[in-house]
Amino acid sequence: MTQTIETVDVNVPVSVAYNQWTQFEEFPHFLDEVESITQVTDTLTVWKVKVGTVEREFEANITEQHPDERVAWNSTGGEVDHAGVVTFHKLSDTETRVTVQIDWEPKGLLEKLGSTLGVDNHAIKKDLKNFKEYIESKGTPDGAWRGDVEA
């Protein structure tokens, strides 16, 4: 199992960063490899991703969610085996630290090589930079889901 942890500070209040993160169907705007996400229920999403020429589809289940604090998930089906958590830390009234931790199982020679070379870390760091630019340029989230999911 491979683990990746990356952090970015965004110049928006914690509620704005968190609210945007709960809008899963908007992820293709800032996550380069995500083709689409379909929100099936409050806790179930279907992802279609493309990395290079490889396309994958999987379901992810929200296992824990607390407004302005964290969203945790794991894959529940398909071609991707991973789990993760994103946490939100208030630095000030106008600045938030967003930390993403993903644990995943590389499959095949190319994914194992990419993991060894840190390609996954680079991709997540780039996606967090894209998230920062996206939410800071908008200033307000595309929506919000403030429900609580207990672990």
N, C-alpha and C positions, 0 to 999 in steps of 0.2 A: 504494500500500500504506500502510495506517495502522498505527502502532505505539502500544501502550499499555503503560505500566509502572506498577505499583502495589506497595506494600509494607505489611505489617502485622507488628507484634511480638506474639507469642502467649506466654502464660505457661505453657508446657509445654516439656519437654525436646525437643531436636531430633528424637530418634527417635519420639516420640509424634506430633509434627506431621507428619513424613514418613510414618509408618505410616498415619495417617489419610488423607493425600492419596493413597495408593496404593489406597484403597478406592473406586474410581470409581463403583460402583453406589450408594454412599451420598451422592454429590454433590447429589442433589435436596434433601437435608436443609439445605443451606446455600447452594446456587447457585440464586437465584430463577428464572432463565429455563430451567433444566434440568428437563425433564419426566421423562426417564429416561436411563440409560446401561446398556448391556448389555456386559459383558466377554466377548468372543468367544474371545480367546486372551490369553496374557500380554502381548502388545503391540498387540492390536487391540480397539477399543471402538466401539460404535455409539451415537450421541447423538441424542436427540430434544429439541429446544429450542423454546421459544415466547417470542417477544418481542412484546408487545402482542397483535395478532391474527395475527401471522405465525408459522407453524410451519415448522420445518426439521428435516431428518434428514441426518446425515453420519457417516462413519467417521473415526476418528482413530487414527493409528498411533504408538505410542511409539517414538521414534527413538533415545533415549538415556535411561538410568535408572541412577543410582548411589545406593545407600542413604544416607540422611541428607544428601544433597548436592543432587540435581537430578532432575527428570523433564522431558524434552523430547518434543514431539509435533508432528505435522502432520496436516492433514485429507487424506484419501485418496479421498474420493468424496462425492457428494451435493451439497447446495446451499450449502455454506459453504467458503470458501477461506481457511484460516488456518494459522498455526504458532505455537508458543509454548514457553515453558520456565518452570518454577517452581523456584526455588532455596531452599535451607534453610541458614541461617547461625546457628550456635550463638553466642548472646550471653552465656549463662551456663549453669549446669547445669539451670536451670529456665526459661529464656527463649530463644525462637527468633525470628529474623527470616525471614519468608516473603516472597519477591519473585516477582511474576508479570509476565512480559513476553509480550504477544500481538501478533503481526503479522497483520493481516487485510485483506481486500479488500472494502470496502463495495460492495454491489450496490443499484442503484436509487436514486432520489432521496431517499427517507426515510433510508436507511442512510448515504448520503453527508452529508446534512444533520445527522443525529445525530452522526456522527463529527466533523464540523466544530464542533459545539456541545459536544463532550466527553461525550456521553451514555455512550459506551463506557467511558471512564475512571471515570465516576461508578458505573456498574454493577459494574465490577470491584472498585472500592474498597468498595462495599456488600457484595459477595460475600465479600471477604476479611474484612470485619468480621463477617459471619455465620459464616465459618469459625472465626474467633477465639472467638466466643461459643459455638459448637458444641463445639469441642475443649476449651476451658477448662471448660465446664460438665460435660463427661463425664470429663475427666482421663485417660482411656485411649482408645486408638483402637478402632474397630469391628473391626479386623483389621490385617493387615500383609502386604505382599509385598515381600520383601527381595532379590529377584533383581536381577541386573545386566544391563543392555542396553547394549552398546557402540555408539557412533556409527558 
